[in-house]
Amino acid sequence: MKLFNVLLAATCLFLVGSTVQAQTRIVALGDSNIKGKGLLENDAYPARLERALRARGHNVTVKNAGINGNTTKDVLGRMDSDVPQGTQIVILSVGINDTFEGGTQATVAANINSIVKRLRARNIEVLYFGAPTGAGNPARRAELEAMGVVITPAFQDGIQDDPNLHVEASKRAANQYHLNSAGYDIVVARTLPVIEGMIAKVK
């Protein structure tokens, strides 16, 4: 009986360990587009993405590491603590606030490169929402892709003029707008296949 209990405990530990190892850990890192300004965290992009991935059978966690108003410098300063060991994929969206604070395109691009290099040095796959730092420019896009970055359109791409998809549509003239839950559903739908491909890669 004692031997049976020992074997049972060992089997349980093995199964628990296998479950942990099988789980894909994703961190969504960046500014208010990640955080979901004006929404409950459960309605923001990371939570909605996690639910969509789980609904498709993926064992994942998606941590919301977005902070309203963050710049690339802010993210550089906190990324080691907010991207813990065991993270396999980072979804990155940052840079637009730099422009509001007078940051140059060159500085923002350099900071993005530093963030990416530190993540890639840890063998973390990176998905980048690209517009704010010139990722639409072919040379810049090639530079990021050479570092192993997967680039996806910015959160607002194609839906920036639809007031039904924004929390603060009445403030758009002041550039104070953020997606609502319906807007994030659109972003989830268009990024889901890309992220599923990344999950397959890290496995």
C-alpha positions as YAML, in Angstrom:
chain: A
units: angstrom
residues:
- id: 1
  name: MET
  ca: [0.00, 0.00, 0.00]
- id: 2
  name: LYS
  ca: [2.84, 2.34, 0.86]
- id: 3
  name: LEU
  ca: [4.51, 1.66, -2.49]
- id: 4
  name: PHE
  ca: [1.19, 2.27, -4.27]
- id: 5
  name: ASN
  ca: [0.84, 5.66, -2.56]
- id: 6
  name: VAL
  ca: [4.36, 6.64, -3.53]
- id: 7
  name: LEU
  ca: [3.75, 5.65, -7.15]
- id: 8
  name: LEU
  ca: [0.43, 7.49, -7.16]
- id: 9
  name: ALA
  ca: [2.03, 10.66, -5.82]
- id: 10
  name: ALA
  ca: [4.83, 10.44, -8.38]
- id: 11
  name: THR
  ca: [2.30, 10.00, -11.18]
- id: 12
  name: CYS
  ca: [0.33, 13.05, -10.01]
- id: 13
  name: LEU
  ca: [3.47, 15.14, -9.87]
- id: 14
  name: PHE
  ca: [4.40, 14.04, -13.38]
- id: 15
  name: LEU
  ca: [0.95, 14.92, -14.71]
- id: 16
  name: VAL
  ca: [0.99, 18.32, -13.01]
- id: 17
  name: GLY
  ca: [4.45, 19.01, -14.38]
- id: 18
  name: SER
  ca: [3.37, 18.01, -17.87]
- id: 19
  name: THR
  ca: [0.40, 20.37, -17.70]
- id: 20
  name: VAL
  ca: [2.62, 23.27, -16.62]
- id: 21
  name: GLN
  ca: [5.14, 22.53, -19.36]
- id: 22
  name: ALA
  ca: [2.39, 22.31, -21.97]
- id: 23
  name: GLN
  ca: [1.00, 25.72, -21.08]
- id: 24
  name: THR
  ca: [2.04, 28.56, -23.36]
- id: 25
  name: ARG
  ca: [2.77, 31.74, -21.45]
- id: 26
  name: ILE
  ca: [2.12, 34.99, -23.28]
- id: 27
  name: VAL
  ca: [2.68, 38.53, -22.04]
- id: 28
  name: ALA
  ca: [0.94, 41.48, -23.71]
- id: 29
  name: LEU
  ca: [3.31, 44.38, -23.05]
- id: 30
  name: GLY
  ca: [2.90, 48.08, -23.75]
- id: 31
  name: ASP
  ca: [0.63, 51.07, -23.35]
- id: 32
  name: SER
  ca: [-3.10, 51.82, -23.10]
- id: 33
  name: ASN
  ca: [-3.91, 49.84, -26.25]
- id: 34
  name: ILE
  ca: [-2.79, 46.76, -24.35]
- id: 35
  name: LYS
  ca: [-4.17, 47.85, -20.99]
- id: 36
  name: GLY
  ca: [-7.63, 48.59, -22.38]
- id: 37
  name: LYS
  ca: [-8.11, 52.15, -21.12]
- id: 38
  name: GLY
  ca: [-11.70, 52.78, -20.09]
- id: 39
  name: LEU
  ca: [-12.52, 49.06, -19.82]
- id: 40
  name: LEU
  ca: [-12.44, 46.40, -17.15]
- id: 41
  name: GLU
  ca: [-9.34, 44.24, -17.57]
- id: 42
  name: ASN
  ca: [-11.56, 41.28, -18.44]
- id: 43
  name: ASP
  ca: [-12.76, 43.19, -21.53]
- id: 44
  name: ALA
  ca: [-9.34, 44.28, -22.79]
- id: 45
  name: TYR
  ca: [-7.37, 42.64, -25.59]
- id: 46
  name: PRO
  ca: [-5.23, 40.23, -23.50]
- id: 47
  name: ALA
  ca: [-8.20, 38.69, -21.67]
- id: 48
  name: ARG
  ca: [-10.28, 38.44, -24.83]
- id: 49
  name: LEU
  ca: [-7.36, 36.87, -26.68]
- id: 50
  name: GLU
  ca: [-6.82, 34.33, -23.90]
- id: 51
  name: ARG
  ca: [-10.49, 33.30, -24.02]
- id: 52
  name: ALA
  ca: [-10.40, 32.99, -27.81]
- id: 53
  name: LEU
  ca: [-7.26, 30.84, -27.72]
- id: 54
  name: ARG
  ca: [-8.65, 28.59, -25.00]
- id: 55
  name: ALA
  ca: [-11.87, 28.20, -26.94]
- id: 56
  name: ARG
  ca: [-9.74, 26.81, -29.77]
- id: 57
  name: GLY
  ca: [-8.12, 24.29, -27.45]
- id: 58
  name: HIS
  ca: [-4.89, 26.07, -26.52]
- id: 59
  name: ASN
  ca: [-3.58, 25.83, -22.97]
- id: 60
  name: VAL
  ca: [-2.44, 29.44, -22.57]
- id: 61
  name: THR
  ca: [-2.23, 32.36, -20.21]
- id: 62
  name: VAL
  ca: [-2.09, 35.92, -21.53]
- id: 63
  name: LYS
  ca: [-0.86, 38.41, -18.95]
- id: 64
  name: ASN
  ca: [-1.93, 42.04, -19.29]
- id: 65
  name: ALA
  ca: [1.24, 44.08, -18.82]
- id: 66
  name: GLY
  ca: [-0.10, 47.27, -20.36]
- id: 67
  name: ILE
  ca: [0.12, 50.63, -18.56]
- id: 68
  name: ASN
  ca: [-1.74, 53.72, -19.69]
- id: 69
  name: GLY
  ca: [0.58, 56.43, -21.04]
- id: 70
  name: ASN
  ca: [3.67, 54.23, -21.23]
- id: 71
  name: THR
  ca: [6.49, 55.15, -23.60]
- id: 72
  name: THR
  ca: [9.19, 52.91, -25.02]
- id: 73
  name: LYS
  ca: [11.52, 54.15, -22.28]
- id: 74
  name: ASP
  ca: [8.97, 53.15, -19.62]
- id: 75
  name: VAL
  ca: [8.65, 49.66, -21.07]
- id: 76
  name: LEU
  ca: [12.44, 49.27, -21.20]
- id: 77
  name: GLY
  ca: [12.58, 50.10, -17.52]
- id: 78
  name: ARG
  ca: [10.05, 47.50, -16.42]
- id: 79
  name: MET
  ca: [10.20, 44.70, -18.95]
- id: 80
  name: ASP
  ca: [12.42, 42.38, -16.91]
- id: 81
  name: SER
  ca: [9.92, 42.32, -14.04]
- id: 82
  name: ASP
  ca: [6.82, 42.29, -16.22]
- id: 83
  name: VAL
  ca: [8.06, 39.55, -18.54]
- id: 84
  name: PRO
  ca: [8.84, 36.75, -16.07]
- id: 85
  name: GLN
  ca: [10.94, 33.67, -16.67]
- id: 86
  name: GLY
  ca: [8.98, 31.07, -18.60]
- id: 87
  name: THR
  ca: [7.38, 33.61, -20.94]
- id: 88
  name: GLN
  ca: [7.39, 32.23, -24.48]
- id: 89
  name: ILE
  ca: [5.62, 34.95, -26.48]
- id: 90
  name: VAL
  ca: [5.42, 38.72, -26.02]
- id: 91
  name: ILE
  ca: [2.81, 40.83, -27.79]
- id: 92
  name: LEU
  ca: [4.22, 44.35, -27.96]
- id: 93
  name: SER
  ca: [2.43, 47.64, -28.58]
- id: 94
  name: VAL
  ca: [4.20, 50.84, -27.59]
- id: 95
  name: GLY
  ca: [5.54, 54.01, -29.20]
- id: 96
  name: ILE
  ca: [2.59, 56.29, -29.81]
- id: 97
  name: ASN
  ca: [3.00, 58.08, -26.47]
- id: 98
  name: ASP
  ca: [6.61, 58.89, -27.31]
- id: 99
  name: THR
  ca: [5.40, 61.08, -30.16]
- id: 100
  name: PHE
  ca: [3.08, 62.95, -27.81]
- id: 101
  name: GLU
  ca: [6.07, 63.68, -25.57]
- id: 102
  name: GLY
  ca: [8.33, 64.86, -28.37]
- id: 103
  name: GLY
  ca: [10.25, 61.66, -28.95]
- id: 104
  name: THR
  ca: [11.89, 61.31, -32.34]
- id: 105
  name: GLN
  ca: [11.24, 58.44, -34.72]
- id: 106
  name: ALA
  ca: [14.89, 57.43, -34.45]
- id: 107
  name: THR
  ca: [14.78, 57.27, -30.64]
- id: 108
  name: VAL
  ca: [11.56, 55.27, -30.60]
- id: 109
  name: ALA
  ca: [12.93, 52.83, -33.17]
- id: 110
  name: ALA
  ca: [16.14, 52.41, -31.16]
- id: 111
  name: ASN
  ca: [14.17, 51.71, -27.97]
- id: 112
  name: ILE
  ca: [11.94, 49.21, -29.76]
- id: 113
  name: ASN
  ca: [15.05, 47.48, -31.06]
- id: 114
  name: SER
  ca: [16.46, 47.29, -27.52]
- id: 115
  name: ILE
  ca: [13.23, 45.78, -26.20]
- id: 116
  name: VAL
  ca: [13.13, 43.23, -28.98]
- id: 117
  name: LYS
  ca: [16.79, 42.25, -28.65]
- id: 118
  name: ARG
  ca: [16.42, 41.64, -24.92]
- id: 119
  name: LEU
  ca: [13.37, 39.47, -25.52]
- id: 120
  name: ARG
  ca: [14.93, 37.54, -28.37]
- id: 121
  name: ALA
  ca: [18.05, 36.95, -26.26]
- id: 122
  name: ARG
  ca: [15.72, 35.05, -23.92]
- id: 123
  name: ASN
  ca: [14.33, 33.05, -26.88]
- id: 124
  name: ILE
  ca: [10.98, 34.81, -26.58]
- id: 125
  name: GLU
  ca: [8.94, 35.16, -29.76]
- id: 126
  name: VAL
  ca: [7.70, 38.71, -30.42]
- id: 127
  name: LEU
  ca: [4.53, 39.93, -32.13]
- id: 128
  name: TYR
  ca: [4.63, 43.67, -32.72]
- id: 129
  name: PHE
  ca: [1.72, 46.01, -33.45]
- id: 130
  name: GLY
  ca: [3.63, 48.05, -35.93]
- id: 131
  name: ALA
  ca: [2.37, 51.45, -37.00]
- id: 132
  name: PRO
  ca: [3.56, 53.93, -34.34]
- id: 133
  name: THR
  ca: [7.28, 53.41, -34.97]
- id: 134
  name: GLY
  ca: [7.34, 53.34, -38.73]
- id: 135
  name: ALA
  ca: [7.03, 49.59, -39.21]
- id: 136
  name: GLY
  ca: [5.07, 50.39, -42.37]
- id: 137
  name: ASN
  ca: [8.33, 51.64, -43.86]
- id: 138
  name: PRO
  ca: [9.88, 48.75, -45.86]
- id: 139
  name: ALA
  ca: [13.38, 49.30, -44.48]
- id: 140
  name: ARG
  ca: [12.13, 49.47, -40.89]
- id: 141
  name: ARG
  ca: [9.93, 46.44, -41.40]
- id: 142
  name: ALA
  ca: [12.89, 44.49, -42.79]
- id: 143
  name: GLU
  ca: [15.00, 45.54, -39.79]
- id: 144
  name: LEU
  ca: [12.43, 44.19, -37.33]
- id: 145
  name: GLU
  ca: [11.82, 41.01, -39.28]
- id: 146
  name: ALA
  ca: [15.56, 40.38, -39.39]
- id: 147
  name: MET
  ca: [15.42, 40.22, -35.58]
- id: 148
  name: GLY
  ca: [12.69, 37.58, -35.78]
- id: 149
  name: VAL
  ca: [9.75, 39.90, -35.08]
- id: 150
  name: VAL
  ca: [6.31, 39.09, -36.43]
- id: 151
  name: ILE
  ca: [4.56, 42.33, -37.42]
- id: 152
  name: THR
  ca: [0.81, 42.84, -37.38]
- id: 153
  name: PRO
  ca: [-1.23, 45.99, -38.20]
- id: 154
  name: ALA
  ca: [-1.75, 48.54, -35.43]
- id: 155
  name: PHE
  ca: [-4.80, 48.23, -33.17]
- id: 156
  name: GLN
  ca: [-6.60, 51.05, -34.97]
- id: 157
  name: ASP
  ca: [-5.75, 49.92, -38.47]
- id: 158
  name: GLY
  ca: [-8.86, 49.91, -40.64]
- id: 159
  name: ILE
  ca: [-11.26, 50.68, -37.80]
- id: 160
  name: GLN
  ca: [-10.07, 54.08, -36.61]
- id: 161
  name: ASP
  ca: [-13.08, 55.90, -38.10]
- id: 162
  name: ASP
  ca: [-15.81, 53.72, -36.60]
- id: 163
  name: PRO
  ca: [-17.20, 55.42, -33.45]
- id: 164
  name: ASN
  ca: [-19.03, 52.23, -32.50]
- id: 165
  name: LEU
  ca: [-15.70, 50.56, -31.82]
- id: 166
  name: HIS
  ca: [-14.25, 53.17, -29.48]
- id: 167
  name: VAL
  ca: [-14.65, 54.01, -25.81]
- id: 168
  name: GLU
  ca: [-14.01, 57.72, -26.28]
- id: 169
  name: ALA
  ca: [-15.27, 58.39, -29.78]
- id: 170
  name: SER
  ca: [-16.33, 61.96, -28.90]
- id: 171
  name: LYS
  ca: [-12.72, 62.85, -28.06]
- id: 172
  name: ARG
  ca: [-11.13, 61.62, -31.27]
- id: 173
  name: ALA
  ca: [-10.13, 65.14, -32.35]
- id: 174
  name: ALA
  ca: [-7.79, 65.28, -29.36]
- id: 175
  name: ASN
  ca: [-6.35, 61.84, -30.16]
- id: 176
  name: GLN
  ca: [-7.86, 60.53, -26.94]
- id: 177
  name: TYR
  ca: [-9.48, 57.38, -28.22]
- id: 178
  name: HIS
  ca: [-9.31, 53.73, -27.32]
- id: 179
  name: LEU
  ca: [-11.05, 50.61, -28.53]
- id: 180
  name: ASN
  ca: [-14.06, 49.21, -26.74]
- id: 181
  name: SER
  ca: [-14.74, 45.49, -26.34]
- id: 182
  name: ALA
  ca: [-16.24, 45.22, -29.84]
- id: 183
  name: GLY
  ca: [-13.13, 46.85, -31.28]
- id: 184
  name: TYR
  ca: [-10.90, 44.44, -29.43]
- id: 185
  name: ASP
  ca: [-12.92, 41.51, -30.78]
- id: 186
  name: ILE
  ca: [-11.92, 42.61, -34.28]
- id: 187
  name: VAL
  ca: [-8.26, 42.81, -33.27]
- id: 188
  name: VAL
  ca: [-8.46, 39.36, -31.65]
- id: 189
  name: ALA
  ca: [-9.99, 37.89, -34.81]
- id: 190
  name: ARG
  ca: [-7.23, 39.20, -37.07]
- id: 191
  name: THR
  ca: [-4.34, 38.33, -34.74]
- id: 192
  name: LEU
  ca: [-5.60, 34.90, -33.65]
- id: 193
  name: PRO
  ca: [-4.20, 32.93, -36.64]
- id: 194
  name: VAL
  ca: [-0.82, 34.65, -36.30]
- id: 195
  name: ILE
  ca: [-0.58, 33.89, -32.60]
- id: 196
  name: GLU
  ca: [-1.66, 30.29, -33.14]
- id: 197
  name: GLY
  ca: [1.25, 29.96, -35.53]
- id: 198
  name: MET
  ca: [3.59, 31.36, -32.89]
- id: 199
  name: ILE
  ca: [2.23, 28.92, -30.30]
- id: 200
  name: ALA
  ca: [2.92, 26.03, -32.66]
- id: 201
  name: LYS
  ca: [6.47, 27.33, -33.09]
- id: 202
  name: VAL
  ca: [7.29, 27.56, -29.38]
- id: 203
  name: LYS
  ca: [5.96, 24.05, -28.79]
...
